[in-house]
Amino acid sequence: MHGNVRNSGVSPVIAVVLLVTITVVLAAVVYYMAMGMVPSTAGNTAPMGLTASRVNVTKIVVSIASAPLNAHINGTAVVLLNATTGTPAQVSNITVYDPGGNPIAYGVPINGSAVAFWKNGMSIHITTASGNYVSPGDTVQLTGTGFSASIATIK
């Protein structure tokens, strides 16, 4: 009676391979389901933290307190808005300084290295055109790549 017994199961190696494959597939499914529940922040860029101080009636300094990692300097537009009229003041000169006080970018809009990014501690020195005066309460608005519109009220 015990003469001819056949085992017709799966070999242990194939069983382990199947179990590992099923585990990896289930982990991938759970991962993608969980990622779908988390809102994406790819399109949402943060504004820069700015403070603006008036040096005199035609010059202000904007300090960068915080900047997103991919906030590009090159191509940043700067607009000065009069608090009373809401009209933009003409800007004649913009210079960007690194935290060490070295000039690194110029112009309107700002022209700098295509790979340069805004960093904490940088400053922007802005001079208005003749007849355009800066008053406390006026605002400075920066727009560019890698950060959302950033506004500072001039003190």
Backbone as CSV, one residue per row, in Angstrom:
resi,resn,N_x,N_y,N_z,CA_x,CA_y,CA_z,C_x,C_y,C_z
1,MET,0.779,-1.178,0.000,0.000,0.000,0.000,0.836,1.264,0.000
2,HIS,2.000,1.157,0.544,2.834,2.353,0.598,3.811,2.419,-0.551
3,GLY,3.663,1.721,-1.503,4.614,1.550,-2.573,4.823,2.750,-3.477
4,ASN,3.863,3.307,-4.073,4.012,4.336,-5.100,3.317,5.653,-4.686
5,VAL,3.942,6.473,-3.816,3.354,7.738,-3.380,4.045,8.865,-4.156
6,ARG,3.268,9.777,-4.771,3.827,10.900,-5.546,3.475,12.218,-4.860
7,ASN,4.455,13.078,-4.712,4.204,14.435,-4.246,4.026,15.308,-5.474
8,SER,2.909,15.937,-5.564,2.677,16.774,-6.738,2.543,18.243,-6.341
9,GLY,3.341,18.693,-5.381,3.299,20.089,-4.931,4.315,20.936,-5.700
10,VAL,4.386,22.218,-5.344,5.310,23.163,-5.960,6.621,23.082,-5.196
11,SER,7.737,23.197,-5.901,9.040,23.113,-5.235,9.207,24.300,-4.288
12,PRO,9.977,24.156,-3.232,10.165,25.231,-2.258,10.760,26.511,-2.876
13,VAL,11.618,26.403,-3.851,12.230,27.579,-4.478,11.169,28.380,-5.233
14,ILE,10.343,27.721,-6.000,9.286,28.408,-6.744,8.288,29.029,-5.772
15,ALA,7.982,28.374,-4.683,7.050,28.904,-3.692,7.596,30.215,-3.097
16,VAL,8.886,30.260,-2.770,9.491,31.471,-2.207,9.464,32.599,-3.236
17,VAL,9.787,32.299,-4.488,9.769,33.321,-5.541,8.351,33.889,-5.705
18,LEU,7.349,33.041,-5.706,5.970,33.508,-5.820,5.566,34.386,-4.635
19,LEU,5.929,34.012,-3.431,5.591,34.800,-2.255,6.268,36.177,-2.290
20,VAL,7.534,36.224,-2.669,8.248,37.510,-2.759,7.614,38.393,-3.833
21,THR,7.278,37.828,-4.970,6.660,38.587,-6.058,5.322,39.166,-5.618
22,ILE,4.501,38.377,-4.980,3.197,38.841,-4.511,3.382,39.962,-3.486
23,THR,4.353,39.830,-2.596,4.613,40.862,-1.583,5.042,42.175,-2.235
24,VAL,5.917,42.118,-3.219,6.385,43.334,-3.902,5.231,44.002,-4.646
25,VAL,4.421,43.229,-5.334,3.289,43.794,-6.068,2.299,44.453,-5.095
26,LEU,1.994,43.811,-3.990,1.083,44.396,-3.004,1.661,45.678,-2.401
27,ALA,2.957,45.694,-2.125,3.590,46.902,-1.583,3.494,48.052,-2.582
28,ALA,3.695,47.772,-3.867,3.598,48.808,-4.897,2.168,49.344,-4.994
29,VAL,1.182,48.474,-4.930,-0.222,48.898,-4.994,-0.555,49.781,-3.799
30,VAL,-0.145,49.396,-2.611,-0.404,50.194,-1.408,0.300,51.541,-1.504
31,TYR,1.534,51.565,-1.986,2.290,52.815,-2.133,1.572,53.790,-3.073
32,TYR,1.167,53.312,-4.235,0.495,54.190,-5.193,-0.879,54.639,-4.703
33,MET,-1.559,53.811,-3.957,-2.842,54.229,-3.382,-2.607,55.328,-2.345
34,ALA,-1.595,55.155,-1.509,-1.294,56.155,-0.476,-0.835,57.461,-1.104
35,MET,-0.046,57.415,-2.151,0.438,58.633,-2.804,-0.715,59.401,-3.440
36,GLY,-1.739,58.718,-3.880,-2.892,59.382,-4.447,-3.700,60.137,-3.399
37,MET,-3.561,59.765,-2.148,-4.291,60.429,-1.076,-3.578,61.683,-0.577
38,VAL,-2.288,61.812,-0.845,-1.518,62.963,-0.405,-1.581,64.027,-1.488
39,PRO,-1.976,65.270,-1.160,-2.048,66.307,-2.186,-0.663,66.647,-2.724
40,SER,-0.608,66.891,-3.999,0.649,67.235,-4.654,0.976,68.697,-4.410
41,THR,2.275,69.007,-4.188,2.710,70.387,-4.006,3.603,70.832,-5.153
42,ALA,3.645,70.059,-6.224,4.550,70.382,-7.332,4.225,71.723,-7.963
43,GLY,2.960,72.064,-8.120,2.599,73.313,-8.759,2.530,74.484,-7.793
44,ASN,2.596,74.207,-6.489,2.495,75.261,-5.497,3.888,75.673,-5.055
45,THR,4.304,76.869,-5.431,5.598,77.358,-4.985,5.379,78.372,-3.887
46,ALA,6.272,78.391,-2.944,6.153,79.304,-1.809,6.690,80.681,-2.173
47,PRO,6.160,81.706,-1.515,6.726,83.038,-1.724,8.038,83.172,-0.960
48,MET,8.818,84.168,-1.323,10.035,84.449,-0.579,9.673,85.328,0.614
49,GLY,10.411,85.164,1.692,10.250,86.037,2.848,11.089,87.289,2.616
50,LEU,10.438,88.445,2.538,11.127,89.691,2.208,10.910,90.734,3.298
51,THR,11.915,91.576,3.492,11.746,92.804,4.268,12.320,93.930,3.427
52,ALA,11.630,95.068,3.433,12.057,96.200,2.607,12.222,97.429,3.493
53,SER,13.361,98.089,3.340,13.647,99.295,4.116,14.011,100.424,3.176
54,ARG,13.531,101.615,3.502,13.843,102.797,2.701,15.155,103.389,3.190
55,VAL,16.107,103.572,2.251,17.383,104.206,2.565,17.215,105.722,2.465
56,ASN,16.606,106.173,1.366,16.259,107.580,1.164,15.070,107.619,0.204
57,VAL,14.706,108.779,-0.304,13.484,108.895,-1.114,13.578,108.183,-2.457
58,THR,14.777,107.801,-2.897,14.903,107.127,-4.193,15.570,105.756,-4.094
59,LYS,15.880,105.296,-2.888,16.579,104.010,-2.780,15.998,103.179,-1.644
60,ILE,15.773,101.872,-1.945,15.340,100.923,-0.931,16.227,99.694,-0.990
61,VAL,16.239,98.954,0.116,16.960,97.693,0.186,15.959,96.620,0.590
62,VAL,15.885,95.573,-0.206,15.019,94.436,0.084,15.917,93.290,0.518
63,SER,15.669,92.764,1.713,16.458,91.649,2.231,15.675,90.357,2.070
64,ILE,16.389,89.310,1.668,15.787,87.986,1.501,15.931,87.246,2.826
65,ALA,14.812,87.046,3.525,14.831,86.335,4.796,14.705,84.829,4.583
66,SER,13.929,84.434,3.573,13.783,83.013,3.250,13.434,82.884,1.776
67,ALA,13.950,81.843,1.167,13.707,81.611,-0.263,13.510,80.123,-0.516
68,PRO,12.539,79.755,-1.372,12.396,78.348,-1.758,13.664,77.857,-2.464
69,LEU,13.891,76.557,-2.439,15.119,75.986,-2.995,15.336,76.309,-4.466
70,ASN,14.272,76.345,-5.268,14.426,76.553,-6.710,14.023,77.946,-7.169
71,ALA,14.190,78.947,-6.317,13.847,80.323,-6.670,14.995,80.930,-7.476
72,HIS,14.784,81.073,-8.790,15.826,81.573,-9.691,15.977,83.087,-9.577
73,ILE,17.217,83.549,-9.619,17.483,84.986,-9.645,17.221,85.518,-11.045
74,ASN,17.755,84.841,-12.051,17.679,85.328,-13.427,16.230,85.497,-13.869
75,GLY,15.900,86.682,-14.373,14.564,86.942,-14.893,13.558,87.424,-13.862
76,THR,13.987,87.588,-12.609,13.066,88.071,-11.585,12.642,89.504,-11.911
77,ALA,11.338,89.736,-11.902,10.805,91.077,-12.145,10.537,91.749,-10.807
78,VAL,10.873,93.037,-10.732,10.674,93.819,-9.521,9.734,94.973,-9.850
79,VAL,8.675,95.133,-9.061,7.727,96.230,-9.263,7.583,96.978,-7.944
80,LEU,7.741,98.304,-8.004,7.485,99.169,-6.854,6.117,99.795,-7.048
81,LEU,5.240,99.638,-6.057,3.899,100.204,-6.170,3.692,101.293,-5.124
82,ASN,3.201,102.445,-5.588,2.877,103.548,-4.704,1.655,103.175,-3.881
83,ALA,1.758,103.324,-2.563,0.671,102.927,-1.668,-0.577,103.782,-1.865
84,THR,-0.406,105.049,-2.232,-1.550,105.947,-2.369,-2.265,105.771,-3.692
85,THR,-1.500,105.742,-4.785,-2.109,105.694,-6.121,-2.200,104.288,-6.695
86,GLY,-1.371,103.370,-6.193,-1.349,102.016,-6.736,-0.605,101.901,-8.055
87,THR,0.031,102.996,-8.484,0.762,102.975,-9.755,2.205,102.542,-9.529
88,PRO,2.784,101.873,-10.502,4.183,101.460,-10.355,5.132,102.638,-10.555
89,ALA,6.205,102.640,-9.786,7.256,103.644,-9.936,8.300,103.097,-10.912
90,GLN,8.905,103.971,-11.686,9.948,103.534,-12.604,11.214,103.235,-11.813
91,VAL,11.832,102.111,-12.157,13.068,101.690,-11.502,14.211,101.917,-12.474
92,SER,15.282,102.552,-11.994,16.407,102.813,-12.892,17.549,101.836,-12.694
93,ASN,17.694,101.291,-11.481,18.833,100.416,-11.236,18.479,99.389,-10.166
94,ILE,18.873,98.145,-10.411,18.725,97.072,-9.428,20.051,96.324,-9.369
95,THR,20.534,96.107,-8.151,21.736,95.302,-7.944,21.437,94.288,-6.854
96,VAL,21.784,93.030,-7.103,21.602,91.960,-6.122,22.960,91.664,-5.499
97,TYR,22.989,91.589,-4.173,24.215,91.301,-3.436,24.078,89.967,-2.717
98,ASP,25.173,89.198,-2.702,25.172,87.951,-1.938,25.308,88.297,-0.456
99,PRO,25.199,87.296,0.439,25.282,87.597,1.868,26.604,88.258,2.285
100,GLY,27.651,88.093,1.501,28.941,88.712,1.804,29.058,90.141,1.309
101,GLY,28.022,90.645,0.638,28.047,92.022,0.139,28.627,92.176,-1.254
102,ASN,28.820,91.084,-1.963,29.370,91.128,-3.325,28.243,91.204,-4.346
103,PRO,28.328,92.127,-5.318,27.286,92.201,-6.346,27.313,90.962,-7.241
104,ILE,26.121,90.373,-7.485,26.077,89.145,-8.288,25.106,89.212,-9.456
105,ALA,24.198,90.203,-9.481,23.240,90.316,-10.592,22.767,91.763,-10.681
106,TYR,22.353,92.150,-11.901,21.956,93.536,-12.161,20.751,93.564,-13.079
107,GLY,20.184,94.776,-13.234,19.240,95.032,-14.307,17.791,94.989,-13.927
108,VAL,16.972,95.359,-14.902,15.511,95.356,-14.778,14.958,94.668,-16.016
109,PRO,14.400,93.426,-15.989,14.393,92.516,-14.853,15.812,92.078,-14.506
110,ILE,15.946,91.393,-13.392,17.272,91.023,-12.902,17.910,89.997,-13.827
111,ASN,19.114,90.313,-14.276,19.881,89.406,-15.132,21.050,88.858,-14.340
112,GLY,21.045,87.573,-14.157,22.129,86.918,-13.438,22.411,85.588,-14.091
113,SER,23.205,84.808,-13.444,23.517,83.471,-13.939,22.242,82.634,-13.995
114,ALA,22.098,81.869,-15.048,20.904,81.036,-15.216,20.805,79.962,-14.135
115,VAL,21.912,79.673,-13.459,21.888,78.643,-12.422,21.920,79.219,-11.012
116,ALA,21.867,80.545,-10.878,21.912,81.172,-9.555,20.517,81.182,-8.923
117,PHE,20.470,80.926,-7.639,19.218,80.880,-6.900,19.241,81.885,-5.758
118,TRP,18.039,82.377,-5.402,17.917,83.243,-4.245,18.274,82.459,-3.000
119,LYS,18.998,83.081,-2.102,19.398,82.453,-0.841,19.112,83.414,0.303
120,ASN,18.927,82.857,1.483,18.740,83.676,2.673,19.952,84.585,2.848
121,GLY,19.722,85.831,3.224,20.808,86.768,3.463,21.183,87.627,2.270
122,MET,20.648,87.322,1.089,20.912,88.172,-0.077,20.117,89.465,0.069
123,SER,20.527,90.488,-0.667,19.771,91.738,-0.643,19.686,92.318,-2.046
124,ILE,18.609,93.081,-2.272,18.376,93.746,-3.554,18.361,95.244,-3.282
125,HIS,19.242,95.977,-3.951,19.273,97.425,-3.816,18.587,98.014,-5.038
126,ILE,17.548,98.798,-4.805,16.725,99.332,-5.888,16.772,100.856,-5.843
127,THR,17.078,101.461,-6.995,17.058,102.917,-7.128,15.971,103.270,-8.132
128,THR,15.141,104.249,-7.777,14.068,104.665,-8.673,14.572,105.706,-9.659
129,ALA,13.850,105.838,-10.745,14.176,106.829,-11.765,13.867,108.223,-11.233
130,SER,14.429,109.222,-11.869,14.238,110.613,-11.458,12.745,110.951,-11.345
131,GLY,12.377,111.589,-10.240,10.992,111.993,-10.043,10.098,110.914,-9.458
132,ASN,10.602,109.712,-9.247,9.854,108.617,-8.643,10.368,108.425,-7.226
133,TYR,9.560,108.777,-6.258,10.003,108.738,-4.879,9.367,107.582,-4.135
134,VAL,10.119,107.040,-3.185,9.667,105.909,-2.388,9.251,106.418,-1.019
135,SER,8.082,105.975,-0.563,7.572,106.370,0.750,7.304,105.126,1.586
136,PRO,7.388,105.261,2.907,6.973,104.137,3.750,5.527,103.759,3.417
137,GLY,5.258,102.472,3.356,3.928,101.981,2.983,3.842,101.532,1.536
138,ASP,4.757,102.021,0.684,4.812,101.523,-0.687,5.204,100.049,-0.640
139,THR,4.955,99.326,-1.714,5.274,97.899,-1.719,6.244,97.544,-2.832
140,VAL,6.988,96.473,-2.582,7.883,95.874,-3.572,7.342,94.490,-3.857
141,GLN,7.168,94.177,-5.145,6.680,92.854,-5.524,7.706,92.195,-6.422
142,LEU,8.080,90.962,-6.079,8.991,90.173,-6.898,8.217,89.020,-7.512
143,THR,8.419,88.781,-8.809,7.849,87.620,-9.475,8.961,86.958,-10.280
144,GLY,8.893,85.649,-10.370,9.929,84.939,-11.110,9.681,83.448,-11.117
145,THR,10.728,82.704,-11.398,10.651,81.253,-11.526,11.057,80.592,-10.216
146,GLY,10.247,79.638,-9.773,10.579,78.862,-8.587,10.024,79.436,-7.295
147,PHE,9.277,80.538,-7.373,8.632,81.107,-6.196,7.385,81.854,-6.639
148,SER,6.412,81.937,-5.744,5.201,82.689,-6.086,5.429,84.166,-5.804
149,ALA,4.515,85.001,-6.282,4.657,86.450,-6.106,4.936,86.758,-4.644
150,SER,5.972,87.555,-4.419,6.410,87.878,-3.070,6.354,89.379,-2.876
151,ILE,5.696,89.804,-1.818,5.461,91.233,-1.604,6.001,91.650,-0.239
152,ALA,6.631,92.823,-0.213,7.091,93.417,1.044,6.650,94.866,1.092
153,THR,6.215,95.315,2.256,5.851,96.716,2.453,7.084,97.459,2.943
154,ILE,7.346,98.601,2.326,8.536,99.380,2.663,8.325,100.072,4.001
155,LYS,9.314,99.921,4.877,9.261,100.550,6.212,9.891,101.914,6.161
